[in-house]
Amino acid sequence: MAKKDNLNNNDPISKAVDLLLENTEDLTTVFKEGGLYKELTKRLVEKMLNSEMQNYLGHERNQRSNNDNVRNGTTSKKLITQQGKIEIDVPRDRNSNFEPVIITKRQRRFDGLRLFSNLCFFVLQSTSSD
């Protein structure tokens, strides 16, 4: 069996990384305060929370539903990460019943390993409902 080439530039992950870094002149700034890694973490967490809310409510954003419980804006939350503090917007529902799994209520500390394990759980959860 041939060893898989980890430097394949045609896979989707490599293309996404190349796209993210194409306008970055100094790659040492990626992990610094206000760098790409911190912003990417923020956006990924918010995207996952919004997807989790969509699964919880059973319909997409701005889509009509017969359900009494609907989206009700967001709440700002500060997380302490390995890269410093980040502020995320956590979606909320009108009935205040939404219990996020990715970032739980009252959770303040956040690390990448937890994100990875929660992402795996989230992917398995969303594929099992199909």
Summary of the structure (lengths in Angstrom):
residues: 130
radius of gyration: 17.5
end to end distance: 33.2
largest distance: 55.1
contacts: 290
relative contact order: 0.13
helix: 40%
strand: 17%
